[in-house]
Amino acid sequence: MSVFLAIEGADGAGKATASAAVADLLRANGKRAAVVSFPRYGDTIGGHMLGELLSGRLPRGATPESAAVLYALDRFESRAHVGDVAAANDVVVFDRYVASNMAYQAAKVGSDEADRLMRWILALETGAFGLRPPDLSVYLDTPPARALDQILQKRRRSYTDRALDENEADARLQLAVRTAYRSMVARSIAGRWITVATMAGDAMRTPAAIAEEIVAAIS
């Protein structure tokens, strides 16, 4: 059975870069590895609707619960795709997975509701929708100011022409997302976690160094 590795973190944390670097290192070590990125904006109904939501094109916002269902639906519709990738590889590296949904929706409610909402989402995705939990989740800890710089350097996204989508533009939300992730790590919610710092002093660590730490944790 393939290993499910989830790379998690707030917007701009460096998830896509780290995911690609981890897959490259695994392949260099003789393992078959592939990256699956969520949301899959152009491939699922849930992903398409999330693109509309994040771009601000919907006539109204979404409650945390309704947004959670869209994110979960995107993965539910992707089960066959993930299954095919898993069958062909030793390690599937997810650029965002179930915990991302939990962190972002929990960040939108009060602390007294956050735990309940996270566990509801976990039950929805891994219970009702039958998604396989990750074997290891990695929280990329990137300071907010550096994360914003990295967001602004992103290439044009398929779902929006804006420099910042609805989530990225909300600085308060981004801080709350980091708090939610740290809570999950501390309490091992949704399985085993490690935290990987993406900076050493004032400089970003290289993708290769970050990948080496993550791959060592898999081993």
CORUR-V345841 format. One record per residue. RES is the residue in three letters. SS is DSSP state (A for helix, B for strand, O for the rest). Layout:
res = {RES	RES}
ss = {SS	SS}
This chain:
res = {MET	SER	VAL	PHE	LEU	ALA	ILE	GLU	GLY	ALA	ASP	GLY	ALA	GLY	LYS	ALA	THR	ALA	SER	ALA	ALA	VAL	ALA	ASP	LEU	LEU	ARG	ALA	ASN	GLY	LYS	ARG	ALA	ALA	VAL	VAL	SER	PHE	PRO	ARG	TYR	GLY	ASP	THR	ILE	GLY	GLY	HIS	MET	LEU	GLY	GLU	LEU	LEU	SER	GLY	ARG	LEU	PRO	ARG	GLY	ALA	THR	PRO	GLU	SER	ALA	ALA	VAL	LEU	TYR	ALA	LEU	ASP	ARG	PHE	GLU	SER	ARG	ALA	HIS	VAL	GLY	ASP	VAL	ALA	ALA	ALA	ASN	ASP	VAL	VAL	VAL	PHE	ASP	ARG	TYR	VAL	ALA	SER	ASN	MET	ALA	TYR	GLN	ALA	ALA	LYS	VAL	GLY	SER	ASP	GLU	ALA	ASP	ARG	LEU	MET	ARG	TRP	ILE	LEU	ALA	LEU	GLU	THR	GLY	ALA	PHE	GLY	LEU	ARG	PRO	PRO	ASP	LEU	SER	VAL	TYR	LEU	ASP	THR	PRO	PRO	ALA	ARG	ALA	LEU	ASP	GLN	ILE	LEU	GLN	LYS	ARG	ARG	ARG	SER	TYR	THR	ASP	ARG	ALA	LEU	ASP	GLU	ASN	GLU	ALA	ASP	ALA	ARG	LEU	GLN	LEU	ALA	VAL	ARG	THR	ALA	TYR	ARG	SER	MET	VAL	ALA	ARG	SER	ILE	ALA	GLY	ARG	TRP	ILE	THR	VAL	ALA	THR	MET	ALA	GLY	ASP	ALA	MET	ARG	THR	PRO	ALA	ALA	ILE	ALA	GLU	GLU	ILE	VAL	ALA	ALA	ILE	SER}
ss = {O	O	B	B	B	B	B	B	O	O	O	O	O	O	A	A	A	A	A	A	A	A	A	A	A	A	A	A	O	O	O	O	B	B	B	B	B	O	O	O	O	O	O	O	A	A	A	A	A	A	A	A	A	A	O	O	O	O	O	O	O	O	O	A	A	A	A	A	A	A	A	A	A	A	A	A	A	O	A	A	A	A	A	A	A	A	A	A	O	O	B	B	B	B	B	O	O	A	A	A	A	A	A	A	A	A	O	O	O	O	A	A	A	A	A	A	A	A	A	A	A	A	A	A	A	A	A	A	O	O	O	O	O	O	O	B	B	B	B	B	B	O	O	A	A	A	A	A	A	A	A	A	O	O	O	O	O	O	O	O	O	O	O	O	O	O	O	O	O	O	A	A	A	A	A	A	A	A	A	A	A	A	A	A	A	A	A	O	O	O	O	O	B	B	B	B	B	O	B	B	O	O	B	B	O	O	A	A	A	A	A	A	A	A	A	A	A	A	O}
